[in-house]
Amino acid sequence: MITIKLVKSLNGRHKKHIATANSLGLRRPGQTVQQPDNAATRGKIAKIAYLVEVTK
């Protein structure tokens, strides 16, 4: 499992980036979720890397 934290707001971002953050369970800045460490999750993180902070 990896921990993902949304560090920047989703306001004014591309619609696809907002949808990606929502699919990870991130809605508000400062919110933290745990997701399985697999290729699908890593791909989503790569797409919105400038918005999130990842820890193991």
C-alpha positions in Angstrom: 0.0 0.0 0.0 1.1 3.6 -0.7 -0.1 6.8 0.9 -1.1 9.6 -1.4 -1.7 13.2 -0.2 -3.3 15.9 -2.3 -1.1 19.0 -1.7 -2.5 21.4 -4.2 -6.1 22.4 -5.0 -8.0 21.0 -7.9 -9.5 24.4 -8.8 -8.7 25.5 -12.3 -7.1 22.1 -13.3 -7.7 20.1 -16.4 -10.9 18.1 -16.2 -9.0 14.8 -16.8 -6.7 15.6 -14.0 -9.6 16.3 -11.6 -11.2 13.0 -12.7 -7.9 11.2 -12.0 -7.6 12.7 -8.5 -11.2 11.8 -7.8 -10.6 8.2 -9.0 -7.8 8.0 -6.4 -10.3 9.2 -3.7 -8.8 12.7 -3.4 -11.3 15.5 -3.2 -9.8 18.2 -0.9 -6.3 19.6 -0.4 -4.6 17.9 2.5 -6.7 14.8 2.1 -4.8 11.5 2.4 -5.7 8.1 1.0 -4.1 4.7 0.8 -4.1 2.8 -2.5 -2.6 -0.5 -3.6 0.9 -0.2 -5.1 0.3 -1.4 -8.6 0.7 -0.3 -12.2 -2.7 1.4 -12.5 -2.2 3.4 -9.4 1.3 4.4 -10.4 0.0 5.6 -13.8 -2.6 7.8 -12.1 0.0 9.3 -9.8 2.3 10.0 -12.8 -0.5 11.9 -14.5 -1.1 14.2 -11.5 2.4 14.2 -9.9 2.4 18.0 -9.7 -0.7 17.8 -7.4 0.2 15.0 -5.0 2.8 13.8 -2.6 3.5 10.0 -2.3 4.9 8.0 0.6 5.2 4.3 1.2 
